[in-house]
Amino acid sequence: MENKLQSLTDVLKKNLFFFEALTVAELTQHVHKIMLQDYTVDLVEEKVNLCLRQHPCFYTGQDGLWRINLQGLPENDKFYAFLLKKQQPMSLRDFVKNNSSKKKKSKKELVAEEVSLISDGRFIQWNNGSWSLTEWEVEASNYSLRQIIIKAMKIHPGGLSIKQLFEIVQVWRQTTPSAVEGVLKKYPYFEQVSESLWCYNPEAQVLYENFMKRYLGMVQSQKERWHRDRERWHKKVKLLESQLQEVSQAQREAAAALAEQREIVDQHEKLVTQMAEKDLLLSLRKKEIIRYREHLNKLDAKSNSILHQCRLWVKRTEEANLEIQRLKDLLAKNQSSQESLFVKLQQYKEKDRENKQKLADIQDKYSTKVAELQTEIVELKQKLEKQRILAQTDEKHWQEQINQLTNDLKNAYHAGEELQKSLRLVRQELKRTQAQHEELKKKLAHPLVKFVGKICGIFRGQARESAQNTSR
C-alpha cells in the first residue's frame, strides 16, 4: 500500500500483530524508525508508553511484554466482516452510506464509531481516512533482519538450525544463509545449543539492551564532556590568537612610529639646509649693502669736491666784486667770460641739487631695505628656535613611546611563551588522565571488582544498620 499509517496507535498495532509481544524499548525503535524521526529516543519512548496505556486494545503481562487484543468490540463486528469479505480498505462514511438502511448518521455518531475503531485492535487507519484490517499483509521491508529472526525464534522456542531459520525468514524477505548466520553470531542473546541448533534468550536481550543503553549514555556523556573540553580549548586558542594579533599590531605600530620619526628627522634636516641657504642669502645681501655704502661714500666725496670748487668760485667772485671799481676796464673785457662762468655756476648748482636729491632717495631706499632684512632675519631666527624646540620635544615623546611599546612587546612575547608552555603541560596532563581513566575503566570492568564492590556495599549497609541500632 502506498498510503502511510495515520497515527502512532496504528503503528503500534501493526508491530504488535507482526511480532505478537514486544517490550517498550523494541516498540520505541520501530516507531522512531518509521515516524517521529525528529524526536529524541527518550521522548519517543514516553509517547509510546502513554499511547499503550491509553488504549484498551493493548495489554501487558507479568513478563513486561506488550501484546494486542484481537478480539475487538462487538459493535465493530459488522464492519470487520465487511472488510474481511471485500479485502480492500474503505472509509467509514462509505460503509455507512452503502450498508445503512436507517437515516443518515450525524457527525457525532460517526466520530464515536471512529473512536471505537481506534480502540479496536483489529483495525488500522491510513492517512487518506480509509480503514483496513491489522491482519492483512505486513510490509516486512520495514523491519530489520534481526527483528524477523527474533520473530521466527519466538514462534519456535525449541530452537532452529540456520537452514530452517533461513527458510522461515525467506518467506518474509529476501536474504542469504550467510547473512542469517552473521546476525546470529553478532548478538549474544542468540545462543548456540549445539553445532546446528540456535535458540533465542529474551532475558539476555533485555540485559544486552539495558547494557547498550547505559554504554551509549556513558559514551554520550563522555562525548559531551569532550565537546566541552574542546570548546574550552578552542576559546583558549582564540584568546591566544587575539593576543598574538595584538602583539603583531603593536609591532606594526612601532614600525610606523619609527618610520614617522625618520620622516620627522628628514624634515628637520631639510629645514636646517633651508636655514643655511637663507643664511647664505643674508650674507650676500649684507655684501651688497656694504657695496652700496661704499658707492654712497664715493658719491659723497665727489659732492664734497664739487662744493669745495663752488666755494672757491664764490670766493673768486667776491674778490672780483671787491675789485669791480678797480677793474672796470677789465670787467668790460672780461664781462663775456664772467657771464659764461656764471652760467656754468648755475649749471653746477642745478647738478648739485639733483645729486643731493638722488642721494636722499638712495638713502631712503636702502634704509627701508635694511630695516626689512633685519626684521626678516629676526623672524627667521625665532622660527628656527621654535622648530628646534618642537623637534626636541617630539623626539623625546616618540622615544618614550618607542620604549614603552618595546617593553609591552617584550611582556606580550613572554606571556605568549608562558601560555604555550601551560598549554603543553595541560595537554600532557589530559593525556595522562585519559590513560588513567582507561586503566580504571579496565580494572572496574573486571567481574571480580564488581563482586567485591557488591560485598563491600552489603557490609557498609550492615555497618550503618548496626550504628543506627546502637545510637538508638
WOUR-V140022 format. One record per residue. RES is the residue in one small letter. SS is DSSP state (@ for helix, = for strand, . for the rest). PHI is phi as a letter, one per 40 degrees, with the letter a starting at -180 (none if undefined). BURIAL is 1 if it has 9 or more other C-alpha atoms within 8 Angstrom, else 0. Layout:
res & ss & phi & burial
RES & SS & PHI & BURIAL
RES & SS & PHI & BURIAL
//
This chain:
res & ss & phi & burial
m & . & none & 0
e & . & c & 0
n & . & c & 0
k & . & b & 0
l & = & c & 1
q & . & c & 1
s & . & a & 0
l & @ & c & 1
t & @ & c & 1
d & @ & c & 1
v & @ & c & 1
l & @ & c & 1
k & @ & c & 1
k & @ & c & 1
n & @ & c & 1
l & @ & c & 1
f & @ & c & 1
f & @ & c & 0
f & @ & c & 0
e & . & g & 1
a & . & a & 1
l & = & a & 1
t & . & c & 1
v & @ & c & 1
a & @ & c & 0
e & @ & c & 0
l & @ & c & 1
t & @ & c & 1
q & @ & c & 0
h & @ & c & 1
v & @ & c & 1
h & @ & c & 1
k & @ & c & 0
i & @ & c & 0
m & . & a & 0
l & . & f & 1
q & . & c & 0
d & . & c & 0
y & . & c & 0
t & . & c & 0
v & @ & c & 0
d & @ & c & 0
l & @ & c & 0
v & @ & c & 1
e & @ & c & 1
e & @ & c & 0
k & @ & c & 0
v & @ & c & 1
n & @ & d & 1
l & @ & c & 0
c & @ & c & 1
l & @ & c & 1
r & @ & c & 0
q & @ & c & 0
h & . & b & 0
p & . & c & 0
c & . & c & 1
f & = & b & 1
y & = & a & 1
t & = & b & 1
g & . & b & 0
q & . & c & 0
d & . & c & 0
g & . & g & 0
l & . & c & 1
w & = & c & 1
r & = & b & 1
i & = & b & 1
n & . & c & 1
l & . & c & 0
q & . & c & 0
g & . & g & 1
l & . & c & 0
p & @ & c & 0
e & @ & c & 0
n & @ & b & 1
d & @ & c & 1
k & @ & c & 0
f & @ & c & 0
y & @ & c & 1
a & @ & c & 0
f & @ & c & 0
l & @ & c & 1
l & @ & c & 0
k & @ & c & 0
k & @ & c & 0
q & . & g & 0
q & . & a & 0
p & . & c & 1
m & = & a & 1
s & . & c & 1
l & @ & c & 1
r & @ & c & 0
d & @ & c & 0
f & @ & c & 1
v & @ & c & 0
k & @ & c & 0
n & @ & c & 0
n & @ & b & 0
s & . & b & 0
s & . & c & 0
k & . & c & 0
k & . & c & 0
k & . & c & 0
k & . & c & 0
s & . & c & 0
k & @ & c & 0
k & @ & c & 0
e & @ & c & 0
l & @ & c & 1
v & @ & c & 0
a & @ & c & 0
e & @ & c & 0
e & @ & c & 1
v & @ & c & 0
s & @ & c & 1
l & @ & c & 1
i & @ & c & 1
s & . & c & 1
d & . & c & 1
g & . & c & 1
r & . & c & 1
f & = & b & 1
i & = & b & 1
q & = & b & 1
w & = & c & 1
n & . & c & 1
n & . & c & 0
g & . & g & 0
s & . & c & 1
w & = & b & 1
s & = & a & 1
l & = & c & 1
t & . & c & 1
e & . & c & 0
w & . & c & 0
e & . & d & 0
v & . & c & 0
e & . & c & 0
a & @ & c & 0
s & @ & c & 0
n & @ & c & 0
y & . & b & 0
s & . & c & 0
l & @ & c & 0
r & @ & c & 0
q & @ & c & 0
i & @ & c & 1
i & @ & c & 1
i & @ & c & 1
k & @ & c & 1
a & @ & c & 1
m & @ & c & 1
k & @ & c & 0
i & @ & c & 0
h & . & b & 0
p & . & c & 0
g & . & c & 0
g & . & h & 1
l & = & a & 1
s & . & c & 1
i & @ & c & 1
k & @ & c & 0
q & @ & c & 0
l & @ & c & 1
f & @ & c & 1
e & @ & c & 0
i & @ & c & 1
v & @ & c & 1
q & @ & c & 1
v & @ & c & 0
w & @ & c & 0
r & . & a & 0
q & . & c & 0
t & . & a & 1
t & . & b & 0
p & @ & c & 1
s & @ & c & 0
a & @ & c & 0
v & @ & c & 1
e & @ & c & 1
g & @ & c & 0
v & @ & c & 1
l & @ & c & 1
k & @ & c & 0
k & @ & c & 0
y & . & b & 0
p & . & c & 1
y & . & c & 1
f & = & c & 1
e & = & b & 1
q & = & c & 1
v & . & c & 0
s & . & b & 0
e & . & c & 0
s & . & b & 1
l & . & b & 1
w & = & b & 1
c & = & b & 1
y & = & b & 1
n & . & b & 1
p & @ & c & 0
e & @ & c & 0
a & @ & c & 1
q & @ & c & 1
v & @ & c & 0
l & @ & c & 0
y & @ & c & 1
e & @ & c & 0
n & @ & c & 0
f & @ & c & 0
m & @ & c & 0
k & @ & c & 0
r & @ & c & 0
y & @ & c & 0
l & @ & c & 0
g & @ & c & 0
m & @ & c & 0
v & @ & c & 0
q & @ & c & 0
s & @ & c & 0
q & @ & c & 0
k & @ & c & 0
e & @ & c & 0
r & @ & c & 0
w & @ & c & 0
h & @ & c & 0
r & @ & c & 0
d & @ & c & 0
r & @ & c & 0
e & @ & c & 0
r & @ & c & 0
w & @ & c & 0
h & @ & c & 0
k & @ & c & 0
k & @ & c & 0
v & @ & c & 0
k & @ & c & 0
l & @ & c & 0
l & @ & c & 1
e & @ & c & 0
s & @ & c & 0
q & @ & c & 1
l & @ & c & 1
q & @ & c & 0
e & @ & c & 0
v & @ & c & 1
s & @ & c & 0
q & @ & c & 0
a & @ & c & 1
q & @ & c & 1
r & @ & c & 0
e & @ & c & 0
a & @ & c & 1
a & @ & c & 0
a & @ & c & 0
a & @ & c & 1
l & @ & c & 1
a & @ & c & 0
e & @ & c & 0
q & @ & c & 1
r & @ & c & 0
e & @ & c & 0
i & @ & c & 1
v & @ & c & 0
d & @ & c & 0
q & @ & c & 0
h & @ & c & 1
e & @ & c & 0
k & @ & c & 0
l & @ & c & 0
v & @ & c & 0
t & @ & c & 0
q & @ & c & 0
m & @ & c & 1
a & @ & c & 0
e & @ & c & 0
k & @ & c & 0
d & @ & c & 0
l & @ & c & 0
l & @ & c & 0
l & @ & c & 1
s & @ & c & 0
l & @ & c & 0
r & @ & c & 0
k & @ & c & 0
k & @ & c & 0
e & @ & c & 0
i & @ & c & 1
i & @ & c & 0
r & @ & c & 0
y & @ & c & 0
r & @ & c & 0
e & @ & c & 0
h & @ & c & 0
l & @ & c & 1
n & @ & c & 0
k & @ & c & 0
l & @ & c & 0
d & @ & c & 0
a & @ & c & 0
k & @ & c & 0
s & @ & c & 1
n & @ & c & 0
s & @ & c & 0
i & @ & c & 1
l & @ & c & 0
h & @ & c & 0
q & @ & c & 0
c & @ & c & 1
r & @ & c & 0
l & @ & c & 0
w & @ & c & 0
v & @ & c & 0
k & @ & c & 0
r & @ & c & 0
t & @ & c & 0
e & @ & c & 0
e & @ & c & 0
a & @ & c & 0
n & @ & c & 0
l & @ & c & 0
e & . & b & 0
i & . & c & 1
q & . & c & 0
r & . & c & 0
l & . & b & 0
k & @ & c & 0
d & @ & c & 0
l & @ & c & 0
l & @ & c & 1
a & @ & c & 0
k & @ & c & 0
n & @ & c & 0
q & @ & c & 0
s & @ & c & 0
s & @ & c & 0
q & @ & c & 0
e & @ & c & 0
s & @ & c & 0
l & @ & c & 0
f & @ & c & 0
v & @ & c & 0
k & @ & c & 0
l & @ & c & 1
q & @ & c & 0
q & @ & c & 0
y & @ & c & 0
k & @ & c & 0
e & @ & c & 0
k & @ & c & 0
d & @ & c & 1
r & @ & c & 0
e & @ & c & 0
n & @ & c & 1
k & @ & c & 0
q & @ & c & 0
k & @ & c & 0
l & @ & c & 1
a & @ & c & 0
d & @ & c & 0
i & @ & c & 0
q & @ & c & 0
d & @ & c & 0
k & @ & d & 0
y & @ & c & 1
s & @ & c & 0
t & @ & c & 0
k & @ & c & 0
v & @ & c & 1
a & @ & c & 0
e & @ & c & 0
l & @ & c & 1
q & @ & c & 0
t & @ & c & 0
e & @ & c & 0
i & @ & c & 1
v & @ & c & 0
e & @ & c & 0
l & @ & c & 0
k & @ & c & 0
q & @ & c & 0
k & @ & c & 0
l & @ & c & 1
e & @ & c & 0
k & @ & c & 0
q & @ & c & 0
r & @ & c & 0
i & @ & c & 0
l & @ & c & 0
a & @ & c & 1
q & @ & c & 0
t & @ & c & 0
d & @ & c & 0
e & @ & c & 1
k & @ & c & 0
h & @ & c & 0
w & @ & c & 1
q & @ & c & 0
e & @ & c & 0
q & @ & c & 0
i & @ & c & 1
n & @ & c & 0
q & @ & c & 0
l & @ & c & 1
t & @ & c & 1
n & @ & c & 0
d & @ & c & 0
l & @ & c & 1
k & @ & c & 0
n & @ & c & 0
a & @ & c & 1
y & @ & c & 1
h & @ & c & 0
a & @ & c & 0
g & @ & c & 1
e & @ & c & 0
e & @ & c & 0
l & @ & c & 1
q & @ & c & 0
k & @ & c & 0
s & @ & c & 0
l & @ & c & 0
r & @ & c & 0
l & @ & c & 0
v & @ & c & 0
r & @ & c & 0
q & @ & c & 0
e & @ & c & 0
l & @ & c & 0
k & @ & c & 0
r & @ & c & 0
t & @ & c & 0
q & @ & c & 0
a & @ & c & 0
q & @ & c & 0
h & @ & c & 0
e & @ & c & 0
e & @ & c & 0
l & @ & c & 0
k & @ & c & 0
k & @ & c & 0
k & @ & c & 0
l & @ & c & 1
a & . & c & 0
h & . & c & 0
p & @ & c & 0
l & @ & c & 0
v & @ & c & 1
k & @ & c & 1
f & @ & c & 0
v & @ & c & 0
g & @ & c & 0
k & @ & c & 0
i & @ & c & 0
c & @ & c & 0
g & @ & c & 0
i & @ & c & 0
f & @ & c & 0
r & @ & c & 0
g & @ & c & 0
q & @ & c & 0
a & @ & c & 0
r & @ & c & 0
e & @ & c & 0
s & @ & c & 0
a & @ & c & 0
q & @ & c & 0
n & @ & c & 0
t & @ & c & 0
s & @ & c & 0
r & . & c & 0
//
